[in-house]
């Protein structure tokens, strides 16, 4: 007997189950959870900073941060190796890994690769952006929508569009 799409969807974990899973994993591994706007992890003492789990994406990010503490190859000097393996740990340990979670992980890995090419880490890019007013795309909540909106308008730089939105010259696009 085949399952209907509704029955298949009902097998997906709820947000409450995802949240409980993060708490269980952290408790089992003696990792302290801190709630903060920007995600990060500390190996010593073992703690993560995450947003509250209110979506599958936030769940994936929390798993990724845990992966920085208990995943493979986290003591390597290459940031890309650490990032790739933290995402790999997240994939392998998720209650369910969705295409949207994978898309977010891939977007983050591309961003990390760009950071390495620029020679600046995220904190340095963010500090420079505060000084210049040109924020990296991943610092801006509507970045992907603005990129496609900018292409429609024929703008070469999505950062220009972001600057216009920040200055109040345009309304962010709605989906």
DOLOZA-81693 format. One record per atom (N, C-alpha, C): residue number from 0; atom name; x, y, z. Coordinates in Angstrom, 3 decimals. Layout:
N
[pt NUM,"CA",[X,Y,Z]] ...
//
This chain:
175
[pt 0,"N",[0.844,-1.180,0.000]] [pt 0,"CA",[0.000,0.000,0.000]] [pt 0,"C",[0.891,1.246,0.000]] [pt 1,"N",[0.632,2.167,-0.914]] [pt 1,"CA",[1.422,3.395,-0.998]] [pt 1,"C",[0.842,4.452,-0.074]] [pt 2,"N",[1.709,5.362,0.321]] [pt 2,"CA",[1.279,6.440,1.209]] [pt 2,"C",[0.921,7.668,0.392]] [pt 3,"N",[-0.071,8.393,0.873]] [pt 3,"CA",[-0.453,9.643,0.222]] [pt 3,"C",[0.512,10.739,0.670]] [pt 4,"N",[0.599,11.846,-0.078]] [pt 4,"CA",[1.478,12.947,0.347]] [pt 4,"C",[1.195,13.435,1.766]] [pt 5,"N",[-0.062,13.443,2.181]] [pt 5,"CA",[-0.407,13.878,3.536]] [pt 5,"C",[0.176,12.921,4.563]] [pt 6,"N",[0.101,11.614,4.289]] [pt 6,"CA",[0.654,10.636,5.219]] [pt 6,"C",[2.171,10.754,5.290]] [pt 7,"N",[2.804,11.007,4.165]] [pt 7,"CA",[4.257,11.157,4.134]] [pt 7,"C",[4.664,12.395,4.913]] [pt 8,"N",[3.957,13.514,4.711]] [pt 8,"CA",[4.259,14.749,5.445]] [pt 8,"C",[4.113,14.540,6.946]] [pt 9,"N",[3.141,13.732,7.348]] [pt 9,"CA",[2.910,13.538,8.772]] [pt 9,"C",[4.067,12.782,9.430]] [pt 10,"N",[4.926,12.136,8.636]] [pt 10,"CA",[6.082,11.435,9.178]] [pt 10,"C",[7.228,12.395,9.488]] [pt 11,"N",[7.166,13.595,8.950]] [pt 11,"CA",[8.221,14.587,9.192]] [pt 11,"C",[8.193,15.009,10.657]] [pt 12,"N",[9.369,15.220,11.249]] [pt 12,"CA",[9.394,15.659,12.651]] [pt 12,"C",[8.809,17.059,12.804]] [pt 13,"N",[8.199,17.288,13.927]] [pt 13,"CA",[7.648,18.609,14.222]] [pt 13,"C",[8.779,19.521,14.718]] [pt 14,"N",[8.503,20.808,14.764]] [pt 14,"CA",[9.481,21.768,15.291]] [pt 14,"C",[9.791,21.427,16.752]] [pt 15,"N",[8.777,21.040,17.512]] [pt 15,"CA",[8.994,20.667,18.919]] [pt 15,"C",[9.924,19.462,19.026]] [pt 16,"N",[9.770,18.484,18.124]] [pt 16,"CA",[10.659,17.322,18.130]] [pt 16,"C",[12.084,17.715,17.745]] [pt 17,"N",[12.206,18.631,16.780]] [pt 17,"CA",[13.534,19.107,16.382]] [pt 17,"C",[14.210,19.822,17.555]] [pt 18,"N",[13.446,20.697,18.216]] [pt 18,"CA",[13.969,21.440,19.365]] [pt 18,"C",[14.418,20.473,20.460]] [pt 19,"N",[13.576,19.480,20.744]] [pt 19,"CA",[13.900,18.488,21.780]] [pt 19,"C",[15.145,17.683,21.391]] [pt 20,"N",[15.284,17.388,20.122]] [pt 20,"CA",[16.450,16.648,19.643]] [pt 20,"C",[17.735,17.433,19.907]] [pt 21,"N",[17.720,18.727,19.610]] [pt 21,"CA",[18.898,19.570,19.859]] [pt 21,"C",[19.238,19.571,21.354]] [pt 22,"N",[18.240,19.721,22.189]] [pt 22,"CA",[18.465,19.737,23.641]] [pt 22,"C",[19.037,18.400,24.100]] [pt 23,"N",[18.485,17.284,23.593]] [pt 23,"CA",[18.976,15.944,23.963]] [pt 23,"C",[20.437,15.745,23.556]] [pt 24,"N",[20.754,16.107,22.319]] [pt 24,"CA",[22.128,15.928,21.821]] [pt 24,"C",[23.094,16.771,22.647]] [pt 25,"N",[22.709,18.005,22.922]] [pt 25,"CA",[23.580,18.879,23.709]] [pt 25,"C",[23.754,18.353,25.128]] [pt 26,"N",[22.669,17.903,25.722]] [pt 26,"CA",[22.750,17.373,27.081]] [pt 26,"C",[23.634,16.128,27.120]] [pt 27,"N",[23.462,15.231,26.154]] [pt 27,"CA",[24.245,13.994,26.106]] [pt 27,"C",[25.732,14.271,25.915]] [pt 28,"N",[26.057,15.379,25.259]] [pt 28,"CA",[27.450,15.717,24.971]] [pt 28,"C",[27.979,16.859,25.826]] [pt 29,"N",[27.211,17.236,26.854]] [pt 29,"CA",[27.598,18.298,27.789]] [pt 29,"C",[27.933,19.607,27.071]] [pt 30,"N",[27.065,19.974,26.125]] [pt 30,"CA",[27.220,21.215,25.370]] [pt 30,"C",[26.183,22.207,25.882]] [pt 31,"N",[26.640,23.381,26.261]] [pt 31,"CA",[25.731,24.422,26.732]] [pt 31,"C",[25.101,25.129,25.530]] [pt 32,"N",[23.814,25.412,25.617]] [pt 32,"CA",[23.107,26.127,24.556]] [pt 32,"C",[22.883,27.567,24.996]] [pt 33,"N",[23.289,28.508,24.148]] [pt 33,"CA",[23.041,29.930,24.369]] [pt 33,"C",[22.211,30.422,23.192]] [pt 34,"N",[21.268,31.290,23.460]] [pt 34,"CA",[20.431,31.809,22.382]] [pt 34,"C",[20.904,33.197,22.003]] [pt 35,"N",[21.290,33.329,20.744]] [pt 35,"CA",[21.924,34.523,20.216]] [pt 35,"C",[21.492,34.688,18.770]] [pt 36,"N",[21.611,35.862,18.238]] [pt 36,"CA",[21.214,36.132,16.848]] [pt 36,"C",[22.107,35.415,15.831]] [pt 37,"N",[23.428,35.433,16.072]] [pt 37,"CA",[24.364,34.821,15.124]] [pt 37,"C",[24.861,33.492,15.679]] [pt 38,"N",[24.822,32.461,14.849]] [pt 38,"CA",[25.221,31.128,15.268]] [pt 38,"C",[26.732,30.998,15.325]] [pt 39,"N",[27.203,30.287,16.352]] [pt 39,"CA",[28.618,29.964,16.458]] [pt 39,"C",[28.777,28.854,17.491]] [pt 40,"N",[30.002,28.345,17.580]] [pt 40,"CA",[30.286,27.261,18.513]] [pt 40,"C",[31.646,27.481,19.145]] [pt 41,"N",[31.810,26.957,20.350]] [pt 41,"CA",[33.081,27.008,21.059]] [pt 41,"C",[33.419,25.589,21.502]] [pt 42,"N",[34.632,25.178,21.193]] [pt 42,"CA",[35.067,23.827,21.548]] [pt 42,"C",[35.369,23.711,23.033]] [pt 43,"N",[36.005,24.756,23.598]] [pt 43,"CA",[36.334,24.774,25.021]] [pt 43,"C",[35.917,26.087,25.634]] [pt 44,"N",[34.988,26.177,26.503]] [pt 44,"CA",[34.104,25.087,26.913]] [pt 44,"C",[33.123,24.756,25.790]] [pt 45,"N",[32.604,23.549,25.773]] [pt 45,"CA",[31.689,23.186,24.692]] [pt 45,"C",[30.348,23.916,24.824]] [pt 46,"N",[30.133,24.847,23.921]] [pt 46,"CA",[28.866,25.574,23.919]] [pt 46,"C",[28.564,26.072,22.518]] [pt 47,"N",[27.275,26.235,22.259]] [pt 47,"CA",[26.830,26.767,20.971]] [pt 47,"C",[25.971,27.990,21.215]] [pt 48,"N",[25.954,28.874,20.236]] [pt 48,"CA",[25.087,30.039,20.224]] [pt 48,"C",[24.201,29.883,19.001]] [pt 49,"N",[22.910,29.825,19.216]] [pt 49,"CA",[21.958,29.601,18.128]] [pt 49,"C",[20.714,30.449,18.355]] [pt 50,"N",[19.923,30.589,17.292]] [pt 50,"CA",[18.593,31.173,17.453]] [pt 50,"C",[17.670,30.078,17.980]] [pt 51,"N",[16.579,30.448,18.641]] [pt 51,"CA",[15.627,29.418,19.060]] [pt 51,"C",[15.164,28.597,17.848]] [pt 52,"N",[14.949,27.303,18.058]] [pt 52,"CA",[14.541,26.414,16.971]] [pt 52,"C",[13.065,26.651,16.681]] [pt 53,"N",[12.806,27.380,15.584]] [pt 53,"CA",[11.428,27.679,15.171]] [pt 53,"C",[11.173,27.253,13.733]] [pt 54,"N",[12.197,26.643,13.101]] [pt 54,"CA",[12.060,26.229,11.704]] [pt 54,"C",[13.063,25.114,11.414]] [pt 55,"N",[12.836,24.361,10.338]] [pt 55,"CA",[13.818,23.345,9.956]] [pt 55,"C",[15.203,23.950,9.680]] [pt 56,"N",[15.230,25.159,9.133]] [pt 56,"CA",[16.517,25.812,8.861]] [pt 56,"C",[17.266,26.091,10.160]] [pt 57,"N",[16.587,26.616,11.168]] [pt 57,"CA",[17.224,26.876,12.467]] [pt 57,"C",[17.715,25.567,13.087]] [pt 58,"N",[16.961,24.492,12.891]] [pt 58,"CA",[17.356,23.162,13.363]] [pt 58,"C",[18.644,22.716,12.672]] [pt 59,"N",[18.711,22.895,11.353]] [pt 59,"CA",[19.907,22.509,10.595]] [pt 59,"C",[21.122,23.306,11.063]] [pt 60,"N",[20.928,24.589,11.300]] [pt 60,"CA",[22.033,25.443,11.761]] [pt 60,"C",[22.505,24.999,13.143]] [pt 61,"N",[21.562,24.673,14.023]] [pt 61,"CA",[21.932,24.200,15.363]] [pt 61,"C",[22.734,22.898,15.264]] [pt 62,"N",[22.290,21.985,14.420]] [pt 62,"CA",[23.039,20.741,14.222]] [pt 62,"C",[24.438,21.028,13.694]] [pt 63,"N",[24.528,21.956,12.766]] [pt 63,"CA",[25.827,22.345,12.203]] [pt 63,"C",[26.758,22.859,13.303]] [pt 64,"N",[26.239,23.697,14.176]] [pt 64,"CA",[27.072,24.236,15.265]] [pt 64,"C",[27.498,23.130,16.214]] [pt 65,"N",[26.615,22.179,16.500]] [pt 65,"CA",[26.993,21.025,17.321]] [pt 65,"C",[28.088,20.233,16.606]] [pt 66,"N",[27.958,20.119,15.287]] [pt 66,"CA",[28.958,19.415,14.491]] [pt 66,"C",[30.346,20.014,14.620]] [pt 67,"N",[30.421,21.316,14.889]] [pt 67,"CA",[31.724,21.943,15.098]] [pt 67,"C",[32.374,21.454,16.389]] [pt 68,"N",[31.594,20.956,17.318]] [pt 68,"CA",[32.134,20.497,18.593]] [pt 68,"C",[32.393,18.993,18.581]] [pt 69,"N",[31.448,18.209,18.043]] [pt 69,"CA",[31.608,16.750,18.131]] [pt 69,"C",[31.787,16.069,16.783]] [pt 70,"N",[31.797,16.857,15.713]] [pt 70,"CA",[31.993,16.276,14.389]] [pt 70,"C",[33.457,15.981,14.086]] [pt 71,"N",[33.678,15.314,12.969]] [pt 71,"CA",[35.029,14.957,12.542]] [pt 71,"C",[35.775,16.176,11.997]] [pt 72,"N",[37.092,16.126,12.101]] [pt 72,"CA",[38.017,17.082,11.492]] [pt 72,"C",[37.830,18.532,11.952]] [pt 73,"N",[37.373,18.730,13.173]] [pt 73,"CA",[37.147,20.091,13.654]] [pt 73,"C",[38.409,20.756,14.198]] [pt 74,"N",[39.490,19.999,14.288]] [pt 74,"CA",[40.749,20.574,14.747]] [pt 74,"C",[41.678,20.886,13.569]] [pt 75,"N",[41.205,20.728,12.351]] [pt 75,"CA",[42.005,21.030,11.164]] [pt 75,"C",[42.183,22.542,11.038]] [pt 76,"N",[43.263,22.942,10.404]] [pt 76,"CA",[43.510,24.374,10.248]] [pt 76,"C",[42.659,24.991,9.140]] [pt 77,"N",[42.211,24.190,8.191]] [pt 77,"CA",[41.403,24.713,7.088]] [pt 77,"C",[39.953,24.937,7.523]] [pt 78,"N",[39.520,26.173,7.418]] [pt 78,"CA",[38.128,26.498,7.770]] [pt 78,"C",[37.144,25.738,6.885]] [pt 79,"N",[37.473,25.573,5.609]] [pt 79,"CA",[36.569,24.860,4.707]] [pt 79,"C",[36.413,23.403,5.110]] [pt 80,"N",[37.476,22.771,5.561]] [pt 80,"CA",[37.386,21.379,6.031]] [pt 80,"C",[36.467,21.323,7.243]] [pt 81,"N",[36.672,22.223,8.189]] [pt 81,"CA",[35.825,22.243,9.392]] [pt 81,"C",[34.364,22.488,9.027]] [pt 82,"N",[34.111,23.447,8.147]] [pt 82,"CA",[32.728,23.767,7.762]] [pt 82,"C",[32.058,22.596,7.046]] [pt 83,"N",[32.777,22.016,6.073]] [pt 83,"CA",[32.190,20.878,5.334]] [pt 83,"C",[31.828,19.737,6.266]] [pt 84,"N",[32.735,19.417,7.196]] [pt 84,"CA",[32.481,18.295,8.092]] [pt 84,"C",[31.438,18.623,9.157]] [pt 85,"N",[31.306,19.873,9.560]] [pt 85,"CA",[30.224,20.238,10.493]] [pt 85,"C",[28.878,20.057,9.801]] [pt 86,"N",[28.791,20.452,8.512]] [pt 86,"CA",[27.543,20.231,7.765]] [pt 86,"C",[27.304,18.747,7.547]] [pt 87,"N",[28.367,17.985,7.313]] [pt 87,"CA",[28.212,16.532,7.137]] [pt 87,"C",[27.672,15.905,8.418]] [pt 88,"N",[28.190,16.344,9.567]] [pt 88,"CA",[27.692,15.838,10.841]] [pt 88,"C",[26.203,16.175,10.979]] [pt 89,"N",[25.834,17.392,10.623]] [pt 89,"CA",[24.426,17.813,10.714]] [pt 89,"C",[23.543,16.912,9.848]] [pt 90,"N",[23.961,16.649,8.610]] [pt 90,"CA",[23.174,15.790,7.707]] [pt 90,"C",[22.971,14.404,8.304]] [pt 91,"N",[24.049,13.845,8.814]] [pt 91,"CA",[24.003,12.463,9.314]] [pt 91,"C",[23.220,12.319,10.602]] [pt 92,"N",[23.083,13.388,11.360]] [pt 92,"CA",[22.446,13.288,12.670]] [pt 92,"C",[21.069,13.937,12.749]] [pt 93,"N",[20.603,14.506,11.666]] [pt 93,"CA",[19.278,15.139,11.656]] [pt 93,"C",[18.182,14.080,11.730]] [pt 94,"N",[17.091,14.428,12.375]] [pt 94,"CA",[15.925,13.544,12.360]] [pt 94,"C",[15.440,13.372,10.924]] [pt 95,"N",[15.538,14.454,10.161]] [pt 95,"CA",[15.216,14.450,8.738]] [pt 95,"C",[16.010,15.588,8.091]] [pt 96,"N",[16.596,15.323,6.932]] [pt 96,"CA",[17.344,16.347,6.198]] [pt 96,"C",[16.562,16.656,4.929]] [pt 97,"N",[16.093,17.889,4.815]] [pt 97,"CA",[15.220,18.264,3.699]] [pt 97,"C",[16.010,18.936,2.580]] [pt 98,"N",[15.440,19.025,1.395]] [pt 98,"CA",[16.097,19.762,0.312]] [pt 98,"C",[16.376,21.224,0.690]] [pt 99,"N",[15.475,21.841,1.447]] [pt 99,"CA",[15.700,23.239,1.871]] [pt 99,"C",[16.902,23.339,2.800]] [pt 100,"N",[17.061,22.352,3.684]] [pt 100,"CA",[18.225,22.344,4.577]] [pt 100,"C",[19.504,22.178,3.758]] [pt 101,"N",[19.460,21.287,2.776]] [pt 101,"CA",[20.632,21.070,1.924]] [pt 101,"C",[20.975,22.333,1.141]] [pt 102,"N",[19.960,22.993,0.644]] [pt 102,"CA",[20.171,24.236,-0.108]] [pt 102,"C",[20.848,25.287,0.782]] [pt 103,"N",[20.393,25.385,2.040]] [pt 103,"CA",[21.001,26.343,2.961]] [pt 103,"C",[22.457,25.970,3.239]] [pt 104,"N",[22.720,24.698,3.465]] [pt 104,"CA",[24.090,24.249,3.725]] [pt 104,"C",[24.993,24.581,2.541]] [pt 105,"N",[24.528,24.328,1.338]] [pt 105,"CA",[25.320,24.624,0.133]] [pt 105,"C",[25.582,26.122,-0.004]] [pt 106,"N",[24.552,26.935,0.293]] [pt 106,"CA",[24.705,28.393,0.229]] [pt 106,"C",[25.763,28.855,1.238]] [pt 107,"N",[25.723,28.289,2.433]] [pt 107,"CA",[26.713,28.651,3.453]] [pt 107,"C",[28.116,28.244,3.021]] [pt 108,"N",[28.259,27.048,2.474]] [pt 108,"CA",[29.578,26.593,2.036]] [pt 108,"C",[30.134,27.494,0.937]] [pt 109,"N",[29.262,27.938,0.031]] [pt 109,"CA",[29.714,28.876,-1.006]] [pt 109,"C",[30.174,30.181,-0.381]] [pt 110,"N",[29.452,30.628,0.648]] [pt 110,"CA",[29.810,31.866,1.328]] [pt 110,"C",[31.152,31.722,2.042]] [pt 111,"N",[31.369,30.571,2.700]] [pt 111,"CA",[32.640,30.339,3.373]] [pt 111,"C",[33.783,30.330,2.358]] [pt 112,"N",[33.548,29.709,1.201]] [pt 112,"CA",[34.576,29.662,0.155]] [pt 112,"C",[34.911,31.078,-0.320]] [pt 113,"N",[33.888,31.910,-0.480]] [pt 113,"CA",[34.121,33.300,-0.903]] [pt 113,"C",[34.909,34.059,0.156]] [pt 114,"N",[34.615,33.800,1.434]] [pt 114,"CA",[35.361,34.442,2.524]] [pt 114,"C",[36.829,34.069,2.444]] [pt 115,"N",[37.090,32.787,2.185]] [pt 115,"CA",[38.490,32.349,2.114]] [pt 115,"C",[39.208,33.034,0.957]] [pt 116,"N",[38.512,33.183,-0.171]] [pt 116,"CA",[39.119,33.845,-1.319]] [pt 116,"C",[39.396,35.315,-1.029]] [pt 117,"N",[38.498,35.955,-0.258]] [pt 117,"CA",[38.674,37.375,0.047]] [pt 117,"C",[39.727,37.592,1.128]] [pt 118,"N",[40.025,36.530,1.876]] [pt 118,"CA",[41.010,36.647,2.950]] [pt 118,"C",[40.437,37.199,4.242]] [pt 119,"N",[39.133,37.478,4.278]] [pt 119,"CA",[38.501,38.006,5.489]] [pt 119,"C",[37.497,36.984,6.013]] [pt 120,"N",[37.446,36.813,7.331]] [pt 120,"CA",[36.420,35.943,7.890]] [pt 120,"C",[35.122,36.739,8.053]] [pt 121,"N",[34.058,36.063,8.470]] [pt 121,"CA",[32.751,36.711,8.562]] [pt 121,"C",[32.787,37.920,9.499]] [pt 122,"N",[33.441,37.771,10.660]] [pt 122,"CA",[33.499,38.877,11.623]] [pt 122,"C",[34.201,40.092,11.026]] [pt 123,"N",[35.291,39.829,10.301]] [pt 123,"CA",[36.023,40.934,9.677]] [pt 123,"C",[35.197,41.583,8.570]] [pt 124,"N",[34.490,40.743,7.778]] [pt 124,"CA",[33.629,41.288,6.727]] [pt 124,"C",[32.520,42.133,7.339]] [pt 125,"N",[31.936,41.649,8.433]] [pt 125,"CA",[30.836,42.365,9.067]] [pt 125,"C",[31.333,43.698,9.634]] [pt 126,"N",[32.534,43.685,10.259]] [pt 126,"CA",[33.102,44.919,10.804]] [pt 126,"C",[33.368,45.924,9.684]] [pt 127,"N",[33.927,45.438,8.572]] [pt 127,"CA",[34.185,46.327,7.430]] [pt 127,"C",[32.864,46.863,6.879]] [pt 128,"N",[31.852,46.004,6.824]] [pt 128,"CA",[30.556,46.422,6.301]] [pt 128,"C",[29.931,47.510,7.165]] [pt 129,"N",[30.094,47.397,8.475]] [pt 129,"CA",[29.551,48.433,9.369]] [pt 129,"C",[30.222,49.771,9.108]] [pt 130,"N",[31.513,49.728,8.778]] [pt 130,"CA",[32.240,50.966,8.501]] [pt 130,"C",[31.835,51.563,7.159]] [pt 131,"N",[31.675,50.701,6.150]] [pt 131,"CA",[31.425,51.192,4.791]] [pt 131,"C",[29.949,51.248,4.435]] [pt 132,"N",[29.118,50.481,5.159]] [pt 132,"CA",[27.697,50.428,4.831]] [pt 132,"C",[27.373,49.420,3.743]] [pt 133,"N",[28.362,48.688,3.244]] [pt 133,"CA",[28.134,47.664,2.209]] [pt 133,"C",[28.171,46.291,2.863]] [pt 134,"N",[27.014,45.789,3.234]] [pt 134,"CA",[26.930,44.526,3.956]] [pt 134,"C",[27.029,43.331,3.015]] [pt 135,"N",[27.763,42.267,3.438]] [pt 135,"CA",[27.784,41.044,2.635]] [pt 135,"C",[26.368,40.502,2.508]] [pt 136,"N",[26.082,39.850,1.415]] [pt 136,"CA",[24.722,39.377,1.172]] [pt 136,"C",[24.186,38.513,2.301]] [pt 137,"N",[25.016,37.667,2.896]] [pt 137,"CA",[24.474,36.766,3.917]] [pt 137,"C",[24.174,37.479,5.228]] [pt 138,"N",[24.542,38.766,5.353]] [pt 138,"CA",[24.184,39.551,6.543]] [pt 138,"C",[22.785,40.140,6.401]] [pt 139,"N",[22.218,40.053,5.227]] [pt 139,"CA",[20.967,40.751,4.964]] [pt 139,"C",[19.810,39.765,4.818]] [pt 140,"N",[18.711,39.958,5.533]] [pt 140,"CA",[17.652,38.955,5.555]] [pt 140,"C",[16.962,38.702,4.216]] [pt 141,"N",[16.987,39.647,3.300]] [pt 141,"CA",[16.289,39.458,2.025]] [pt 141,"C",[17.259,39.216,0.870]] [pt 142,"N",[18.493,38.771,1.163]] [pt 142,"CA",[19.546,38.729,0.147]] [pt 142,"C",[19.152,37.960,-1.109]] [pt 143,"N",[18.630,36.748,-0.965]] [pt 143,"CA",[18.329,35.965,-2.169]] [pt 143,"C",[17.201,36.602,-2.972]] [pt 144,"N",[16.195,37.146,-2.275]] [pt 144,"CA",[15.105,37.813,-2.980]] [pt 144,"C",[15.618,39.071,-3.678]] [pt 145,"N",[16.509,39.788,-3.008]] [pt 145,"CA",[17.041,41.012,-3.592]] [pt 145,"C",[17.918,40.734,-4.800]] [pt 146,"N",[18.640,39.629,-4.774]] [pt 146,"CA",[19.468,39.292,-5.927]] [pt 146,"C",[18.589,39.107,-7.165]] [pt 147,"N",[17.515,38.319,-7.027]] [pt 147,"CA",[16.656,38.093,-8.196]] [pt 147,"C",[15.910,39.374,-8.570]] [pt 148,"N",[15.495,40.160,-7.574]] [pt 148,"CA",[14.821,41.427,-7.829]] [pt 148,"C",[15.766,42.383,-8.555]] [pt 149,"N",[17.043,42.405,-8.110]] [pt 149,"CA",[18.051,43.250,-8.748]] [pt 149,"C",[18.280,42.867,-10.196]] [pt 150,"N",[18.273,41.575,-10.479]] [pt 150,"CA",[18.443,41.123,-11.860]] [pt 150,"C",[17.276,41.601,-12.725]] [pt 151,"N",[16.063,41.541,-12.152]] [pt 151,"CA",[14.887,42.010,-12.889]] [pt 151,"C",[15.003,43.498,-13.214]] [pt 152,"N",[15.588,44.259,-12.299]] [pt 152,"CA",[15.742,45.695,-12.517]] [pt 152,"C",[16.965,46.017,-13.371]] [pt 153,"N",[17.787,45.002,-13.643]] [pt 153,"CA",[18.981,45.221,-14.442]] [pt 153,"C",[20.132,45.814,-13.646]] [pt 154,"N",[20.065,45.709,-12.301]] [pt 154,"CA",[21.163,46.218,-11.483]] [pt 154,"C",[22.314,45.223,-11.509]] [pt 155,"N",[23.500,45.705,-11.622]] [pt 155,"CA",[24.673,44.837,-11.676]] [pt 155,"C",[25.003,44.314,-10.283]] [pt 156,"N",[24.873,45.135,-9.277]] [pt 156,"CA",[25.293,44.758,-7.937]] [pt 156,"C",[24.098,44.599,-7.003]] [pt 157,"N",[23.996,43.403,-6.412]] [pt 157,"CA",[22.948,43.200,-5.412]] [pt 157,"C",[23.231,44.063,-4.194]] [pt 158,"N",[24.512,44.350,-3.910]] [pt 158,"CA",[24.843,45.216,-2.775]] [pt 158,"C",[24.284,46.621,-2.968]] [pt 159,"N",[24.245,47.096,-4.210]] [pt 159,"CA",[23.647,48.393,-4.490]] [pt 159,"C",[22.165,48.362,-4.124]] [pt 160,"N",[21.496,47.295,-4.512]] [pt 160,"CA",[20.078,47.154,-4.189]] [pt 160,"C",[19.873,47.082,-2.680]] [pt 161,"N",[20.740,46.346,-2.000]] [pt 161,"CA",[20.643,46.250,-0.545]] [pt 161,"C",[20.825,47.632,0.083]] [pt 162,"N",[21.786,48.374,-0.409]] [pt 162,"CA",[22.012,49.730,0.107]] [pt 162,"C",[20.771,50.599,-0.090]] [pt 163,"N",[20.130,50.473,-1.253]] [pt 163,"CA",[18.907,51.244,-1.502]] [pt 163,"C",[17.812,50.871,-0.514]] [pt 164,"N",[17.675,49.580,-0.240]] [pt 164,"CA",[16.651,49.134,0.715]] [pt 164,"C",[16.980,49.663,2.101]] [pt 165,"N",[18.253,49.560,2.496]] [pt 165,"CA",[18.648,50.014,3.823]] [pt 165,"C",[18.427,51.514,3.997]] [pt 166,"N",[18.579,52.257,2.932]] [pt 166,"CA",[18.374,53.701,2.999]] [pt 166,"C",[16.899,54.082,2.874]] [pt 167,"N",[16.056,53.085,2.643]] [pt 167,"CA",[14.630,53.354,2.547]] [pt 167,"C",[14.175,53.735,1.159]] [pt 168,"N",[15.052,53.539,0.158]] [pt 168,"CA",[14.705,53.902,-1.209]] [pt 168,"C",[13.824,52.886,-1.919]] [pt 169,"N",[13.815,51.656,-1.427]] [pt 169,"CA",[12.991,50.588,-2.026]] [pt 169,"C",[12.401,49.750,-0.922]] [pt 170,"N",[11.266,49.154,-1.200]] [pt 170,"CA",[10.687,48.189,-0.279]] [pt 170,"C",[11.244,46.815,-0.640]] [pt 171,"N",[11.562,45.971,0.351]] [pt 171,"CA",[12.024,44.628,0.032]] [pt 171,"C",[10.930,43.883,-0.744]] [pt 172,"N",[11.316,43.044,-1.716]] [pt 172,"CA",[10.323,42.286,-2.464]] [pt 172,"C",[9.630,41.279,-1.573]] [pt 173,"N",[8.369,41.000,-1.877]] [pt 173,"CA",[7.648,39.973,-1.127]] [pt 173,"C",[7.426,38.795,-2.054]] [pt 174,"N",[7.459,37.614,-1.454]] [pt 174,"CA",[7.279,36.406,-2.258]] [pt 174,"C",[5.834,36.009,-2.305]] 
//
